[in-house]
């Protein structure tokens, strides 16, 4: 898929999600990128994040504790959990083609639940 096709990809995923939600009477899927895992309990080093496949299908942003919230009739919301820590700054994405497909909300650690519930 080319970067130019990404908006159509998101539209297709949105339509499919809306149909599934209506059929099964669910409100909204919340797709999590995953959590950074400590290499061992004696140090503060973490393994490189390998986001969940379902999250990556929607969003190529590789950051821990990021969420895609899909709601019927609305653009998907990308919730980014930003930790103000010099050592744990995630690598910036290699391309910015996906930002316009989402309503982006940035929260501090532990605050994503407030956006997801809204």
C-alpha positions as CSV (number, residue, x, y, z in Angstrom):
1,X,0.0,0.0,0.0
2,X,1.3,3.4,-0.9
3,X,1.1,6.4,1.4
4,X,-1.4,8.0,-1.0
5,X,-3.7,5.0,-0.4
6,X,-3.7,5.3,3.4
7,X,-6.9,7.5,3.6
8,X,-8.8,4.9,1.6
9,X,-7.4,2.1,3.9
10,X,-8.7,3.9,7.0
11,X,-12.1,4.5,5.4
12,X,-12.4,0.8,4.5
13,X,-11.4,-0.2,8.1
14,X,-13.8,2.3,9.5
15,X,-16.8,1.0,7.4
16,X,-15.9,-2.6,8.3
17,X,-15.6,-1.7,12.0
18,X,-18.9,0.2,12.0
19,X,-20.7,-2.8,10.4
20,X,-19.2,-5.2,12.9
21,X,-20.1,-2.9,15.8
22,X,-23.7,-2.6,14.6
23,X,-24.1,-6.3,14.1
24,X,-22.8,-7.3,17.5
25,X,-24.1,-4.2,19.4
26,X,-20.8,-3.0,20.7
27,X,-19.9,0.7,21.2
28,X,-16.2,0.9,20.2
29,X,-13.1,-1.2,19.9
30,X,-10.0,0.2,21.5
31,X,-6.8,-1.0,19.9
32,X,-3.6,-0.8,22.1
33,X,-0.1,-0.6,20.7
34,X,1.2,-2.5,23.7
35,X,3.3,-1.9,26.7
36,X,7.1,-1.6,27.0
37,X,8.5,-4.7,28.6
38,X,11.5,-4.5,31.0
39,X,14.5,-6.6,29.9
40,X,15.0,-7.6,33.5
41,X,13.9,-6.6,37.0
42,X,17.3,-5.2,38.0
43,X,17.6,-2.4,35.4
44,X,15.4,0.2,33.6
45,X,16.2,-1.0,30.1
46,X,13.2,-2.1,27.9
47,X,12.9,-4.3,24.9
48,X,12.0,-2.6,21.6
49,X,8.3,-2.3,21.3
50,X,6.6,-4.7,18.9
51,X,3.0,-3.2,18.6
52,X,0.0,-5.5,18.4
53,X,-0.9,-6.4,14.8
54,X,-4.4,-5.1,15.0
55,X,-3.2,-1.7,16.2
56,X,-0.6,-1.6,13.4
57,X,-3.2,-2.4,10.8
58,X,-4.8,0.9,11.7
59,X,-1.8,3.0,12.7
60,X,1.9,2.7,11.9
61,X,3.0,4.7,15.0
62,X,5.4,2.6,17.2
63,X,4.9,4.1,20.6
64,X,4.0,2.2,23.9
65,X,0.6,2.9,25.4
66,X,-0.9,4.3,22.2
67,X,-4.5,3.6,21.4
68,X,-6.8,3.8,18.4
69,X,-10.4,4.3,19.4
70,X,-12.9,3.6,16.7
71,X,-16.4,5.1,17.1
72,X,-19.2,4.9,14.6
73,X,-19.7,8.1,12.5
74,X,-16.5,9.7,13.8
75,X,-12.9,9.8,12.7
76,X,-10.8,7.3,14.6
77,X,-9.0,8.8,17.6
78,X,-5.3,8.2,18.2
79,X,-4.5,8.6,21.9
80,X,-0.8,9.0,22.5
81,X,0.6,8.6,26.0
82,X,3.6,10.8,26.3
83,X,6.1,10.3,29.1
84,X,8.3,13.3,29.8
85,X,11.6,11.4,30.1
86,X,14.8,12.0,28.2
87,X,15.7,8.3,28.2
88,X,12.4,6.9,27.1
89,X,11.6,9.2,24.2
90,X,10.2,7.1,21.3
91,X,11.8,7.1,17.9
92,X,9.9,9.5,15.6
93,X,7.9,7.9,12.8
94,X,9.7,7.5,9.5
95,X,6.8,9.2,7.7
96,X,3.9,11.5,8.7
97,X,1.4,10.3,6.2
98,X,-1.1,8.9,8.8
99,X,-1.6,11.9,11.1
100,X,-4.5,13.4,9.1
101,X,-6.5,10.2,9.3
102,X,-6.9,10.6,13.1
103,X,-8.1,13.0,15.8
104,X,-4.9,13.0,17.8
105,X,-5.1,13.4,21.6
106,X,-1.9,13.5,23.8
107,X,-2.1,12.5,27.4
108,X,0.2,11.9,30.3
109,X,1.0,8.4,31.7
110,X,-2.1,6.8,33.2
111,X,-4.6,9.3,31.7
112,X,-5.6,7.6,28.5
113,X,-8.7,6.1,30.2
114,X,-10.3,9.6,30.5
115,X,-10.1,10.0,26.7
116,X,-11.2,6.5,25.9
117,X,-14.3,6.8,28.0
118,X,-15.3,10.2,26.6
